[in-house]
Amino acid sequence: MLATAKRLLIGGILAVVLWTVGPMSARAQEGPVPCYGFEQDALGHWIATTPLSMNSPLGMIDIMPGHRVSVSVARMLDARCS
């Protein structure tokens, strides 16, 4: 009985620690939009100029140079980099 209570206590402490630390690590990945890594072509499409990773509404994405970005990422770039 004492061993079971000890396991429950340790499990509860671990759950609280993970619950409070988990959101902090997710927020640490969020950062400013790397405007330096994109340029707009003559039609206004955003094209990556350097390989980079960024947080988007779809999660973390990798973008390679020369590739256009998705509509959701383009909206972010329009709002923050224009």
C-alpha positions as CSV (number, residue, x, y, z in Angstrom):
1,M,0.0,0.0,0.0
2,L,2.8,2.4,0.9
3,A,4.6,1.6,-2.4
4,T,1.4,2.3,-4.4
5,A,1.0,5.6,-2.7
6,K,4.6,6.5,-3.4
7,R,4.1,5.7,-7.1
8,L,1.0,7.8,-7.3
9,L,2.8,10.7,-5.7
10,I,5.7,10.5,-8.1
11,G,3.3,10.1,-11.0
12,G,1.4,13.1,-9.9
13,I,4.5,15.2,-9.6
14,L,5.8,14.1,-13.0
15,A,2.4,15.0,-14.5
16,V,2.5,18.5,-13.0
17,V,6.1,19.1,-14.2
18,L,5.3,17.9,-17.8
19,W,2.1,20.0,-17.8
20,T,3.9,23.2,-16.9
21,V,7.1,22.6,-18.9
22,G,5.5,21.3,-22.0
23,P,3.9,24.6,-23.1
24,M,7.1,26.5,-22.5
25,S,9.1,24.3,-24.8
26,A,6.4,24.7,-27.5
27,R,6.5,28.5,-27.1
28,A,10.3,28.5,-27.4
29,Q,9.9,27.1,-30.9
30,E,7.6,30.0,-31.9
31,G,9.5,32.9,-33.1
32,P,9.4,35.8,-35.5
33,V,8.8,35.1,-39.1
34,P,12.2,35.0,-40.8
35,C,11.5,37.7,-43.4
36,Y,15.2,37.7,-44.5
37,G,14.6,34.2,-46.0
38,F,12.0,35.2,-48.5
39,E,11.4,37.6,-51.4
40,Q,8.4,38.3,-53.6
41,D,8.4,37.7,-57.3
42,A,6.7,40.0,-59.9
43,L,3.3,38.3,-59.3
44,G,3.6,38.8,-55.5
45,H,4.3,35.1,-54.6
46,W,6.6,34.6,-51.7
47,I,9.7,32.5,-52.6
48,A,12.3,31.2,-50.2
49,T,15.8,32.4,-50.8
50,T,17.5,30.3,-48.2
51,P,16.8,26.9,-46.6
52,L,14.9,27.4,-43.3
53,S,12.4,26.0,-40.8
54,M,9.6,28.0,-39.4
55,N,6.5,27.5,-37.3
56,S,3.3,27.8,-39.4
57,P,-0.4,27.0,-38.8
58,L,0.5,23.5,-40.1
59,G,3.3,23.1,-37.5
60,M,7.0,23.2,-38.1
61,I,7.8,23.2,-41.8
62,D,11.1,23.1,-43.8
63,I,11.3,25.4,-46.9
64,M,13.9,25.0,-49.5
65,P,15.2,27.9,-51.7
66,G,13.4,28.6,-54.9
67,H,10.1,27.1,-53.6
68,R,6.9,29.1,-53.3
69,V,5.2,28.9,-49.9
70,S,1.6,27.8,-49.1
71,V,-1.3,30.2,-48.8
72,S,-1.2,30.1,-45.0
73,V,2.5,30.9,-44.8
74,A,2.1,33.6,-47.5
75,R,-0.6,35.3,-45.4
76,M,1.8,35.3,-42.4
77,L,4.6,36.8,-44.6
78,D,2.1,39.4,-46.0
79,A,1.2,40.5,-42.5
80,R,4.7,40.6,-41.1
81,C,7.1,41.2,-43.9
82,S,5.5,43.5,-46.4
